[in-house]
Amino acid sequence: MNSRAGGSRGASGSGGAGGSGGTGGNADGTSVRGAGPTVPELTGCTYATFIKCDPLPFNEKMEQELYNLRMKRMDIDGYTNQFYELALLCPRIVEPEAVKVEQYIRGLTKSIRGDVSSSQPATINDAVRLAYQLAGQLIQDKA
């Protein structure tokens, strides 16, 4: 490989002053003569930083996923964990607490949903606790 500023084509190759790198500068961040300003180095973006930007298509997809989340078979652990994860990512659709409770109950299986709903839990913790108890009873009854 050629060690000139423009990569393997060199400064006079068909790639122009920046070569095929597309940055208009050398690897050390200095500009190539006549190439214009250097491009700043990209830094890592954490997930939390990404979410703070409130990207609409991403949030809409996550909100839709939370809205359509349903408990499969008797996997109360998987459903509850996924619900909490999505609720953290989309807080505006599960606020206030009563809405969060309602959304959680809505995704439970029919055999659990009715009993949890009729007890009218005040907090998400109450709803989750009751759902776990009922799921445990149903599993024991089937065994």
C-alpha positions as CSV (number, residue, x, y, z in Angstrom):
1,M,0.0,0.0,0.0
2,N,1.2,3.5,-0.8
3,S,1.9,5.8,2.2
4,R,1.0,9.0,0.5
5,A,-1.8,11.2,1.8
6,G,-4.4,10.2,-0.7
7,G,-4.3,6.5,0.0
8,S,-3.3,4.0,-2.7
9,R,-4.1,6.4,-5.5
10,G,-1.9,9.2,-4.2
11,A,-2.6,12.9,-4.2
12,S,-2.6,13.1,-8.0
13,G,-4.9,10.0,-8.5
14,S,-8.4,10.1,-9.8
15,G,-9.7,10.5,-6.2
16,G,-8.4,14.1,-6.0
17,A,-6.7,15.5,-3.0
18,G,-8.6,13.4,-0.5
19,G,-8.1,10.1,-2.3
20,S,-10.8,7.5,-1.7
21,G,-11.0,8.2,2.0
22,G,-13.6,11.0,1.4
23,T,-12.5,13.0,4.4
24,G,-10.4,15.6,2.6
25,G,-7.5,15.1,5.0
26,N,-4.8,12.9,6.2
27,A,-5.1,10.1,8.8
28,D,-3.6,12.5,11.4
29,G,-6.4,15.0,10.9
30,T,-4.4,17.6,9.0
31,S,-5.8,19.0,5.8
32,V,-4.4,18.1,2.4
33,R,-3.4,21.3,0.5
34,G,-6.5,22.8,-1.2
35,A,-8.9,20.2,0.1
36,G,-10.9,22.5,2.4
37,P,-11.7,21.9,6.1
38,T,-11.2,18.6,7.7
39,V,-14.1,16.4,8.8
40,P,-14.3,16.0,12.5
41,E,-13.8,12.5,13.9
42,L,-17.0,10.7,14.7
43,T,-17.5,9.8,18.3
44,G,-19.5,6.9,19.7
45,C,-23.1,7.5,20.4
46,T,-24.6,5.8,23.4
47,Y,-28.1,4.5,23.3
48,A,-29.1,7.0,26.0
49,T,-27.8,9.9,23.9
50,F,-29.6,8.6,20.8
51,I,-32.9,8.4,22.7
52,K,-32.4,11.9,24.1
53,C,-32.5,13.1,20.4
54,D,-36.1,11.8,20.3
55,P,-35.9,10.3,16.8
56,L,-39.5,10.1,15.6
57,P,-39.4,7.0,13.4
58,F,-37.6,5.1,16.1
59,N,-39.9,6.1,18.9
60,E,-43.0,5.4,16.8
61,K,-41.8,1.9,16.2
62,M,-41.0,1.3,19.8
63,E,-44.3,2.7,20.9
64,Q,-46.1,0.5,18.4
65,E,-44.1,-2.5,19.7
66,L,-45.2,-1.7,23.3
67,Y,-48.8,-1.2,22.3
68,N,-48.8,-4.6,20.5
69,L,-46.9,-6.5,23.2
70,R,-48.6,-9.6,24.3
71,M,-47.7,-12.4,26.7
72,K,-47.0,-15.6,24.8
73,R,-47.8,-19.0,26.4
74,M,-47.2,-18.7,30.1
75,D,-43.9,-16.7,29.8
76,I,-44.7,-14.1,32.4
77,D,-41.0,-13.3,33.0
78,G,-40.3,-12.6,29.3
79,Y,-43.5,-10.5,28.9
80,T,-42.8,-8.5,32.1
81,N,-39.1,-7.8,31.3
82,Q,-40.0,-6.7,27.7
83,F,-42.8,-4.5,29.0
84,Y,-40.5,-2.7,31.5
85,E,-37.8,-2.3,28.8
86,L,-40.2,-0.8,26.3
87,A,-41.9,1.4,29.0
88,L,-38.5,2.9,29.9
89,L,-37.9,3.7,26.2
90,C,-41.4,5.1,25.6
91,P,-42.3,6.8,28.9
92,R,-44.8,9.2,27.4
93,I,-47.3,6.5,26.4
94,V,-47.3,4.8,29.9
95,E,-47.8,7.9,32.0
96,P,-49.5,8.3,34.5
97,E,-49.1,5.1,36.5
98,A,-52.8,4.1,35.8
99,V,-52.0,4.0,32.1
100,K,-49.0,1.9,32.7
101,V,-51.0,-0.6,34.8
102,E,-53.8,-0.7,32.1
103,Q,-51.2,-1.3,29.3
104,Y,-49.5,-4.1,31.3
105,I,-52.8,-5.8,32.0
106,R,-53.9,-5.5,28.3
107,G,-51.0,-7.6,27.2
108,L,-51.6,-10.5,29.6
109,T,-53.1,-13.7,28.5
110,K,-56.9,-13.9,28.8
111,S,-56.7,-16.5,31.6
112,I,-54.8,-14.0,33.8
113,R,-56.0,-10.6,32.4
114,G,-59.6,-10.9,33.9
115,D,-58.5,-11.7,37.4
116,V,-55.8,-9.0,37.5
117,S,-58.1,-6.4,36.0
118,S,-60.9,-7.2,38.4
119,S,-58.6,-6.6,41.4
120,Q,-58.0,-3.1,40.1
121,P,-54.3,-2.8,41.1
122,A,-53.2,0.7,41.9
123,T,-49.6,0.4,40.9
124,I,-47.6,-1.5,38.3
125,N,-45.9,-3.5,41.1
126,D,-49.3,-4.7,42.4
127,A,-50.3,-5.7,38.9
128,V,-47.1,-7.6,38.2
129,R,-47.2,-9.3,41.6
130,L,-50.7,-10.5,41.0
131,A,-50.0,-11.6,37.5
132,Y,-47.0,-13.7,38.7
133,Q,-49.2,-15.3,41.4
134,L,-51.9,-16.2,38.9
135,A,-49.4,-17.5,36.3
136,G,-47.8,-19.7,39.0
137,Q,-51.2,-21.1,40.0
138,L,-52.1,-21.8,36.4
139,I,-48.8,-23.6,35.8
140,Q,-49.4,-25.7,39.0
141,D,-52.9,-26.6,37.9
142,K,-51.7,-27.8,34.6
143,A,-48.9,-30.0,36.2
